[in-house]
Structure formats: structure tokens, C-alpha cells
Amino acid sequence: MTDFKSFFNGLNPVSDDSWEKLISLFKPRRLSKNEYFIKAGEQAKEIGFLESGIIRAFYRNNEGVEYNKHFFINPCFVGGYASLVTQKVNEINQEALSDCNLLVASYNEITGLYQTCPDIERAARVLSERFFVQKEQREIELVLLDAEKRYEIFRRDFPQLEQEIPQYHIASYLGITPTQLSRIRRKMAGL
């Protein structure tokens, strides 16, 4: 609970009264490895705060090929944000790559606090701004940087993941094949 409060206050300081209202909406949930927080085709209704574990966000095309879009590691929020905001079906899967502990709440109940808790609304705005900046930065990396540079950024941003998730997930995230990733890793290791 401390991580959640610290994370939220890092977005925007929240009064004790607002915090009590907000935290009362969240309930603990455990996801087992390979379990989904949300699937493509569902309408998102909940947002989760990842306390521990790893979740990947990915697309699957009509041929069944998967493309990793993002990795969520604690502390962070997860959920089908575009679906939550637009109330349309979600297009991105979010699957646990390890056992995960989350705090989960109804998005509508959270937004219902905005009128009486402007500090919570400000924190939510800051969070959405951060998501936007991350998304734009990721798009720039995929288009303008070569695979080796993207791998360096992955290692900087997710230093612990390389030992915790399969290499094919990392390759998919980088937009390359596992064989290409092996070559880059050998080159960087000086082999």
C-alpha cells in the first residue's frame, strides 16, 4: 500500500481525505502467470495498480503473430486505457508474464471522485500525460533507431527483465527476430 500511495503522491500530492476515498475503491487481485488482466475484444472497466510482477501488453494479428507493445513492472498502472476513455472495445491484450499482485478499482468509480477530489483528477491527468509521452517516445524509437540502440534503451528501461522473461518477448518488443536479438547480444558482449 505504501508503494501505491508514494506513486500516486509522486503524480500529484493528494490530501488524506482524498486518499481515503481513493484507496477504499481498490481491492487486491492476484493474477497467475499467463492469466490476462484484459483481452482484446473486451470493454475495459477496471484499472489496476501493479504491486509486483510483470505484465506485457501486446497485439495479435489475424495470423496469430504477437507484437509486444509494452512491459509493465511495478510500480505502475495497467488497464485498457483507450477503452476506458472511449468506452469502446479494447484492442490490446495484457497478460501476466509472472505471478502478479495488483490493486484493482472501477474506472468509473475513480472518475466519480473528480468533482469532489480535484487532487485525484490532477494526478490522473499527470498519469495520462506520462502515458502519452511514453507512447510517443516508443514510436520514435521504433521508427528512427536501429535495433541495437533500441536494445540498449530496453536494457536501460527494464534492466531486470532480461533475466526474467523469454528472449522472444524481448525480440518482439524490439521489432526484431530472436535470431537478430542473439546476434546483437553477442556483438555487445564482444563475442
VOKOL-145401 format. One line per 3 residues: their letters; for each residue x, y, z of N, C-alpha, C. Coordinates in pm, 1 decimal. Example, Ala and Ser with C-alpha at 12.3 -4.5 7.8 and 13.67 -1.06 7.14 Angstrom:
<rs>
as) 1319.0/-569.0/780.0/1230.0/-450.0/780.0/1320.0/-330.0/780.0 | 1285.0/-225.0/708.0/1367.0/-106.0/714.0/1290.0/3.0/787.0
</rs>
This chain:
<rs>
mtd) 82.6/-120.1/0.0/0.0/0.0/0.0/86.3/125.4/0.0 | 203.8/117.0/64.3/292.4/232.7/70.4/340.1/270.6/-69.0 | 377.2/169.6/-151.6/421.7/198.0/-287.8/313.2/269.9/-366.4
fks) 189.1/225.6/-350.1/77.9/286.2/-421.9/61.9/432.1/-381.8 | 62.7/458.5/-253.5/46.1/596.0/-205.8/163.7/682.3/-251.0 | 284.4/632.1/-239.9/402.5/707.1/-283.4/396.8/735.8/-432.6
ffn) 358.7/634.1/-510.4/348.9/650.5/-655.5/245.0/757.3/-688.7 | 128.4/747.2/-627.0/19.3/840.8/-655.4/56.6/982.3/-612.6 | 117.3/996.9/-495.3/160.6/1128.8/-449.2/272.5/1184.6/-536.4
gln) 348.3/1095.6/-601.5/450.9/1140.7/-695.7/390.9/1202.7/-821.1 | 268.1/1166.4/-852.7/198.0/1227.3/-965.9/147.8/1366.2/-928.7 | 87.4/1373.3/-810.7/33.1/1498.9/-757.4/2.1/1473.1/-610.3
pvs) 46.1/1561.9/-520.7/14.4/1540.3/-379.1/-137.7/1530.5/-357.3 | -176.4/1429.1/-279.7/-318.3/1401.2/-255.3/-344.8/1417.4/-105.6 | -452.6/1486.1/-72.9/-487.9/1507.3/67.8/-523.9/1374.5/134.3
dds) -516.6/1370.8/265.9/-553.9/1249.9/339.6/-698.4/1211.6/313.4 | -788.1/1309.8/306.7/-929.0/1282.9/280.6/-948.1/1220.5/141.4 | -883.9/1277.3/40.8/-893.3/1222.2/-95.0/-833.3/1082.5/-100.7
wek) -720.7/1064.4/-32.0/-656.0/933.3/-32.5/-749.3/826.8/25.7 | -814.9/856.1/134.7/-906.9/759.6/196.6/-1019.8/722.9/101.1 | -1073.5/821.7/31.3/-1179.2/793.9/-66.6/-1127.2/708.4/-181.3
lis) -1007.5/741.3/-228.8/-950.0/667.5/-342.0/-916.7/524.5/-303.2 | -845.6/506.4/-195.2/-798.5/372.3/-159.5/-914.3/279.1/-126.4 | -1026.5/334.5/-81.3/-1142.4/249.4/-49.9/-1200.1/183.1/-174.9
lfk) -1166.1/234.3/-293.4/-1217.2/178.2/-419.4/-1135.7/58.8/-467.8 | -1013.4/45.1/-419.3/-922.1/-57.6/-469.7/-928.7/-184.7/-386.4 | -932.1/-297.3/-457.9/-933.2/-429.4/-393.8/-816.0/-511.2/-447.5
prr) -756.3/-594.7/-361.7/-643.9/-676.1/-409.0/-689.5/-783.2/-508.9 | -603.5/-808.6/-607.9/-628.2/-916.6/-703.6/-494.5/-979.8/-738.5 | -495.9/-1109.1/-751.6/-376.1/-1183.0/-790.9/-398.2/-1239.0/-930.6
lsk) -299.8/-1220.9/-1016.1/-300.5/-1283.1/-1148.2/-191.2/-1388.7/-1149.0 | -225.4/-1505.9/-1193.2/-124.6/-1609.8/-1210.4/-53.7/-1590.1/-1343.4 | 65.9/-1643.1/-1353.6/140.7/-1636.2/-1478.9/51.4/-1685.0/-1592.9
ney) 52.1/-1613.9/-1704.0/-25.4/-1641.1/-1826.7/-172.1/-1600.5/-1816.9 | -215.2/-1548.6/-1703.8/-352.1/-1500.7/-1691.1/-358.3/-1356.9/-1744.8 | -472.9/-1320.8/-1800.0/-489.8/-1188.4/-1859.8/-554.1/-1091.6/-1761.6
fik) -504.5/-966.9/-1763.1/-574.8/-860.0/-1691.9/-691.2/-813.8/-1778.8 | -667.1/-801.6/-1909.1/-772.2/-769.8/-2006.2/-730.8/-826.8/-2141.5 | -831.4/-867.2/-2218.9/-806.8/-920.9/-2352.8/-862.5/-827.1/-2458.6
age) -807.0/-839.4/-2578.6/-861.9/-767.1/-2693.4/-1005.0/-813.5/-2713.5 | -1092.4/-720.9/-2749.1/-1232.5/-753.3/-2772.4/-1322.2/-729.7/-2652.2 | -1263.2/-709.6/-2534.6/-1340.7/-678.9/-2414.5/-1346.3/-527.2/-2395.9
qak) -1449.3/-480.6/-2330.2/-1451.4/-339.2/-2293.8/-1390.7/-325.1/-2154.9 | -1294.0/-237.0/-2143.0/-1226.5/-215.7/-2014.9/-1318.9/-142.0/-1919.2 | -1318.6/-186.9/-1795.3/-1398.0/-122.5/-1691.2/-1315.4/-97.2/-1565.4
eig) -1197.3/-160.0/-1558.6/-1114.6/-151.4/-1438.0/-975.3/-100.6/-1471.5 | -915.9/-41.4/-1370.6/-775.9/-2.8/-1378.5/-705.2/-69.9/-1261.6 | -583.1/-112.1/-1284.1/-509.2/-180.6/-1179.2/-377.3/-112.2/-1149.1
fle) -336.0/-124.3/-1025.1/-203.4/-78.8/-985.0/-119.9/-203.4/-959.8 | -14.1/-220.2/-1036.7/72.0/-337.9/-1027.7/168.0/-321.9/-910.5 | 147.6/-404.9/-808.2/235.4/-400.8/-690.9/357.3/-489.1/-707.4
sgi) 340.6/-602.1/-776.1/453.2/-691.8/-802.6/422.1/-775.0/-925.3 | 528.3/-815.7/-993.5/512.0/-899.1/-1111.4/538.9/-822.8/-1240.2 | 517.4/-893.8/-1352.5/543.3/-839.9/-1486.1/421.5/-868.9/-1573.8
ira) 374.5/-767.9/-1643.5/264.1/-782.7/-1738.1/310.6/-729.6/-1872.1 | 275.8/-799.6/-1977.5/307.0/-748.9/-2111.1/178.4/-704.8/-2179.6 | 188.6/-599.0/-2257.5/78.9/-552.9/-2342.2/116.7/-589.8/-2485.0
fyr) 24.3/-654.9/-2556.3/58.0/-697.4/-2692.0/-64.8/-702.6/-2781.9 | -36.0/-691.5/-2912.6/-136.0/-709.3/-3017.5/-117.3/-848.6/-3075.9 | -223.0/-901.6/-3133.3/-213.9/-1027.6/-3208.1/-282.7/-1003.2/-3341.9
nne) -209.9/-1025.7/-3453.2/-270.8/-1002.0/-3583.7/-358.6/-1121.0/-3624.8 | -419.9/-1111.3/-3742.2/-512.9/-1215.4/-3789.0/-446.1/-1350.0/-3810.6 | -315.5/-1349.9/-3831.3/-241.6/-1475.7/-3848.5/-193.6/-1532.5/-3715.1
gve) -223.7/-1464.9/-3606.3/-184.8/-1512.0/-3474.3/-46.2/-1467.6/-3429.2 | 19.8/-1381.2/-3506.7/152.0/-1331.0/-3470.4/134.3/-1221.9/-3365.0 | 212.7/-1230.9/-3258.9/202.8/-1136.1/-3148.9/313.7/-1031.4/-3157.0
ynk) 277.4/-908.4/-3120.4/370.7/-795.7/-3118.9/364.5/-731.1/-2981.4 | 471.5/-743.5/-2904.8/475.1/-682.4/-2772.0/486.3/-531.4/-2784.9 | 397.3/-464.2/-2716.0/390.6/-318.2/-2719.5/459.3/-256.1/-2598.8
hff) 442.2/-318.8/-2482.2/494.1/-259.0/-2359.0/507.2/-366.8/-2251.6 | 598.5/-344.8/-2159.0/609.3/-427.6/-2039.1/576.9/-339.9/-1919.4 | 491.8/-389.8/-1830.8/458.2/-319.9/-1708.3/530.8/-387.7/-1593.0
inp) 607.3/-308.8/-1517.9/672.0/-357.9/-1396.7/633.2/-261.9/-1284.9 | 629.5/-312.6/-1163.5/583.7/-228.7/-1053.1/685.0/-118.7/-1021.2 | 639.7/-7.2/-972.6/500.9/31.6/-951.6/446.2/102.4/-1075.9
cfv) 328.2/64.3/-1120.3/266.0/131.1/-1234.5/118.5/92.5/-1243.9 | 46.7/165.7/-1325.9/-93.3/133.5/-1353.1/-103.2/50.4/-1479.6 | -200.4/-39.0/-1483.8/-228.9/-121.1/-1601.5/-378.0/-110.3/-1632.6
ggy) -410.7/-141.8/-1755.4/-551.0/-141.7/-1796.6/-563.4/-96.6/-1940.8 | -675.9/-121.5/-1998.5/-703.0/-80.0/-2135.6/-744.0/65.3/-2138.0 | -645.5/154.5/-2130.3/-674.6/296.9/-2110.5/-759.6/355.8/-2222.9
asl) -726.0/326.8/-2347.1/-805.7/381.3/-2458.3/-949.8/332.3/-2448.7 | -969.0/206.5/-2412.9/-1103.9/152.2/-2396.5/-1176.0/218.5/-2279.8 | -1104.9/242.1/-2171.5/-1165.2/309.3/-2055.9/-1215.7/448.4/-2093.2
vtq) -1133.8/522.1/-2166.0/-1167.3/660.1/-2200.3/-1276.7/667.2/-2306.3 | -1267.1/581.8/-2409.6/-1361.9/589.0/-2521.5/-1486.2/503.4/-2501.1 | -1478.2/409.1/-2408.3/-1584.7/311.1/-2383.0/-1609.8/221.9/-2504.3
kvn) -1505.7/203.5/-2585.5/-1509.1/109.5/-2697.4/-1431.5/-15.1/-2655.2 | -1437.6/-119.5/-2737.9/-1367.3/-242.2/-2700.7/-1216.7/-220.6/-2702.3 | -1151.8/-293.3/-2616.1/-1007.4/-291.2/-2601.4/-944.2/-365.0/-2719.3
ein) -828.4/-316.9/-2763.9/-759.1/-381.6/-2875.4/-625.4/-441.8/-2835.5 | -586.5/-424.7/-2710.0/-455.8/-470.4/-2663.9/-474.3/-571.4/-2551.2 | -405.0/-684.4/-2562.5/-404.8/-784.7/-2456.1/-304.7/-743.7/-2349.1
qea) -337.0/-775.2/-2222.8/-243.1/-755.2/-2113.6/-235.7/-885.6/-2035.0 | -121.0/-951.8/-2045.8/-101.5/-1085.9/-1990.3/10.8/-1085.9/-1887.6 | -11.7/-1156.9/-1778.3/90.3/-1170.8/-1674.5/202.2/-1262.7/-1724.3
lsd) 324.6/-1215.2/-1718.2/440.8/-1298.1/-1751.3/498.5/-1364.5/-1627.0 | 445.8/-1325.8/-1512.5/482.3/-1385.6/-1384.4/359.1/-1374.0/-1295.9 | 361.9/-1435.9/-1180.3/253.7/-1412.4/-1085.4/256.5/-1264.9/-1047.0
cnl) 139.0/-1204.3/-1039.6/128.9/-1059.9/-1014.8/31.6/-1030.8/-901.3 | 62.9/-929.1/-824.4/-28.8/-875.0/-724.4/-66.2/-734.3/-766.1 | -197.0/-709.1/-768.9/-247.8/-579.4/-810.3/-349.6/-528.1/-710.4
lva) -374.3/-398.7/-718.7/-489.1/-336.2/-654.8/-576.3/-289.7/-770.6 | -704.0/-326.8/-770.3/-790.7/-302.2/-885.2/-915.0/-225.5/-842.1 | -956.0/-128.7/-927.0/-1075.1/-48.6/-897.6/-1152.4/-22.2/-1026.3
syn) -1277.7/10.4/-1009.6/-1362.2/52.2/-1120.7/-1316.9/190.0/-1168.2 | -1293.3/201.5/-1297.6/-1252.5/330.1/-1354.6/-1361.4/434.5/-1333.5 | -1487.5/396.7/-1352.4/-1597.5/492.0/-1333.9/-1605.5/542.0/-1190.1
eit) -1578.0/454.7/-1094.0/-1580.2/499.1/-954.2/-1466.4/597.5/-926.8 | -1351.5/574.0/-987.9/-1239.5/667.2/-970.3/-1274.2/802.8/-1031.1 | -1322.0/801.8/-1154.9/-1355.5/929.9/-1218.3/-1471.7/998.2/-1146.4
gly) -1553.3/922.1/-1077.3/-1661.1/979.8/-997.9/-1610.8/1065.2/-883.0 | -1485.3/1046.2/-843.6/-1426.0/1126.8/-735.2/-1375.7/1262.9/-783.5 | -1364.6/1281.2/-913.3/-1301.7/1402.2/-965.6/-1369.8/1530.8/-920.8
qtc) -1502.3/1531.4/-910.9/-1572.9/1654.1/-873.0/-1540.1/1698.7/-730.8 | -1527.6/1603.4/-641.1/-1502.7/1637.3/-501.0/-1355.9/1627.5/-461.2 | -1274.8/1567.1/-546.9/-1132.0/1547.5/-517.1/-1047.4/1593.6/-636.3
pdi) -1034.7/1724.2/-656.5/-957.7/1772.0/-772.2/-810.7/1728.7/-769.4 | -758.5/1696.8/-651.6/-620.6/1649.5/-644.9/-606.3/1511.9/-710.3 | -709.7/1429.0/-700.4/-707.7/1298.9/-768.0/-718.9/1318.3/-918.8
era) -804.7/1410.4/-960.4/-817.9/1438.0/-1104.1/-685.3/1488.4/-1160.9 | -616.4/1575.9/-1088.5/-486.5/1626.0/-1135.2/-386.0/1511.6/-1147.2 | -384.2/1422.5/-1049.9/-292.3/1308.1/-1055.3/-323.0/1221.1/-1177.5
arv) -451.0/1199.2/-1204.8/-490.7/1119.7/-1321.5/-447.5/1188.0/-1451.5 | -457.8/1320.3/-1456.2/-414.8/1394.1/-1575.3/-264.5/1379.7/-1595.7 | -188.8/1393.6/-1488.1/-43.1/1378.4/-1497.3/-8.2/1237.3/-1544.8
lse) -78.1/1137.0/-1492.7/-54.1/998.9/-1535.3/-81.6/982.8/-1684.5 | -193.0/1036.2/-1732.8/-224.6/1022.3/-1875.3/-122.6/1097.9/-1960.8 | -72.5/1210.2/-1911.7/32.2/1282.1/-1984.5/159.1/1197.6/-1992.5
rff) 193.1/1130.8/-1884.7/311.3/1043.0/-1885.9/293.2/928.8/-1984.4 | 173.6/868.5/-1986.4/145.2/761.6/-2083.4/163.1/812.2/-2225.8 | 112.6/932.4/-2252.6/123.0/989.1/-2386.8/269.1/1008.1/-2425.7
vqk) 349.1/1065.3/-2336.6/490.1/1089.4/-2365.5/563.1/956.4/-2388.2 | 536.9/855.5/-2304.4/600.0/723.8/-2322.0/563.8/663.5/-2457.3 | 438.1/673.2/-2493.0/390.9/617.4/-2620.6/459.9/686.4/-2737.7
eqr) 467.0/818.8/-2733.4/532.4/891.7/-2841.4/680.5/857.1/-2849.0 | 746.2/849.6/-2734.8/888.7/815.8/-2733.3/912.2/676.9/-2791.7 | 827.3/584.6/-2756.5/839.3/446.4/-2807.7/821.5/443.9/-2960.0
eie) 725.5/518.5/-3011.5/703.4/524.9/-3156.3/825.4/583.3/-3226.7 | 884.1/687.3/-3169.5/1004.1/748.2/-3227.3/1118.0/646.6/-3230.4 | 1136.1/572.7/-3120.0/1242.3/471.7/-3114.0/1225.8/366.8/-3223.2
lvl) 1103.3/317.5/-3241.7/1079.4/212.3/-3340.8/1106.3/259.7/-3483.0 | 1078.9/385.4/-3509.5/1093.1/437.3/-3645.5/1233.8/488.4/-3673.3 | 1294.6/555.3/-3577.6/1419.3/625.8/-3605.1/1546.9/556.1/-3558.4
lda) 1536.1/461.1/-3467.8/1657.2/399.3/-3413.4/1676.6/258.4/-3466.8 | 1802.6/219.0/-3478.5/1828.6/81.7/-3520.9/1806.6/-14.3/-3404.2 | 1804.8/-141.9/-3435.9/1771.3/-244.4/-3336.7/1868.3/-245.4/-3219.0
ekr) 1996.4/-222.9/-3245.8/2095.1/-223.2/-3137.5/2067.8/-110.7/-3037.8 | 2036.2/7.5/-3087.6/2006.7/120.7/-2999.9/1877.7/94.5/-2922.2 | 1776.1/36.1/-2988.4/1650.7/3.4/-2919.2/1676.1/-96.9/-2806.9
yei) 1766.2/-191.4/-2831.3/1801.7/-290.0/-2729.0/1871.1/-222.8/-2610.4 | 1960.5/-128.2/-2638.1/2026.3/-53.9/-2529.9/1923.4/20.0/-2444.4 | 1825.2/80.1/-2509.2/1720.2/152.7/-2436.5/1636.4/54.7/-2354.3
frr) 1605.2/-61.8/-2413.1/1531.7/-164.7/-2338.4/1609.0/-203.1/-2212.9 | 1737.9/-226.9/-2225.6/1819.0/-267.3/-2110.3/1825.3/-157.5/-2004.8 | 1825.6/-33.3/-2048.0/1825.0/78.6/-1953.7/1689.3/89.3/-1883.1
dfp) 1581.7/78.8/-1959.8/1447.4/97.3/-1904.7/1397.4/-23.0/-1824.6 | 1441.5/-142.2/-1861.0/1394.5/-265.4/-1796.5/1513.9/-355.0/-1760.1 | 1605.0/-308.7/-1675.0/1728.4/-383.5/-1650.1/1707.0/-524.3/-1595.6
qle) 1602.3/-547.8/-1518.7/1581.5/-678.7/-1458.9/1508.6/-777.1/-1550.6 | 1444.9/-728.2/-1655.7/1360.8/-816.1/-1737.4/1438.0/-917.5/-1819.7 | 1557.2/-882.8/-1859.2/1632.5/-971.4/-1947.1/1650.9/-1111.1/-1887.9
qei) 1661.3/-1120.1/-1757.1/1679.0/-1249.3/-1691.3/1545.5/-1312.8/-1649.5 | 1436.1/-1237.5/-1661.9/1309.0/-1284.9/-1608.6/1205.3/-1325.4/-1713.2 | 1223.7/-1283.8/-1837.1/1124.2/-1316.9/-1939.8/1193.3/-1381.3/-2059.4
pqy) 1118.9/-1459.3/-2138.0/1179.0/-1524.1/-2255.7/1232.0/-1421.8/-2356.6 | 1342.2/-1457.7/-2420.3/1406.5/-1367.8/-2516.4/1315.3/-1333.8/-2634.6 | 1225.6/-1426.1/-2672.9/1137.7/-1396.1/-2786.2/1041.6/-1282.2/-2753.9
hia) 1009.2/-1262.0/-2626.5/926.1/-1147.1/-2589.3/1004.6/-1016.6/-2606.4 | 1131.4/-1020.3/-2570.2/1216.1/-901.7/-2586.4/1232.7/-870.9/-2734.8 | 1259.3/-973.2/-2815.5/1275.7/-953.6/-2959.8/1148.8/-893.1/-3020.4
syl) 1033.5/-944.0/-2981.4/907.4/-890.8/-3031.9/891.5/-744.4/-2994.0 | 925.1/-709.5/-2872.1/917.4/-571.1/-2825.3/1008.7/-480.6/-2907.9 | 1124.9/-532.6/-2944.8/1221.6/-454.4/-3021.7/1188.5/-450.2/-3170.2
git) 1094.6/-533.5/-3214.0/1057.5/-537.4/-3355.0/1156.4/-614.8/-3440.0 | 1220.5/-715.4/-3378.8/1319.5/-797.6/-3449.2/1292.0/-944.5/-3419.6 | 1365.9/-1031.3/-3486.8/1351.2/-1174.4/-3462.1/1441.1/-1215.6/-3345.0
ptq) 1411.4/-1329.4/-3281.7/1500.9/-1379.2/-3176.2/1644.1/-1400.9/-3224.9 | 1660.0/-1442.8/-3351.0/1794.0/-1462.4/-3406.9/1869.0/-1329.5/-3414.4 | 1800.5/-1224.5/-3458.6/1863.3/-1092.1/-3463.2/1903.1/-1046.1/-3323.1
lsr) 1816.7/-1071.8/-3224.9/1849.2/-1034.2/-3087.7/1972.9/-1108.0/-3039.4 | 1984.0/-1236.2/-3070.2/2102.4/-1314.0/-3030.6/2228.8/-1253.9/-3090.1 | 2221.8/-1212.9/-3217.0/2338.5/-1152.0/-3282.1/2377.5/-1021.6/-3212.3
irr) 2278.4/-938.9/-3181.0/2305.3/-810.4/-3113.9/2366.9/-836.7/-2977.4 | 2313.4/-933.0/-2904.8/2366.9/-963.2/-2770.3/2510.8/-1012.4/-2779.0 | 2540.2/-1099.1/-2877.2/2677.9/-1148.3/-2894.5/2773.0/-1032.8/-2928.9
kma) 2727.3/-945.0/-3017.7/2809.1/-830.9/-3057.2/2837.7/-741.2/-2937.3 | 2737.5/-713.7/-2857.5/2755.0/-625.9/-2740.9/2842.7/-692.4/-2634.7 | 2839.4/-823.9/-2628.0/2923.1/-895.2/-2532.5/3066.7/-910.7/-2581.8
gl) 3090.7/-870.3/-2708.9/3225.6/-878.8/-2764.3/3263.6/-1017.4/-2808.7 | 3164.0/-1101.3/-2836.5/3193.4/-1238.2/-2880.8/3199.2/-1249.5/-3030.7
</rs>
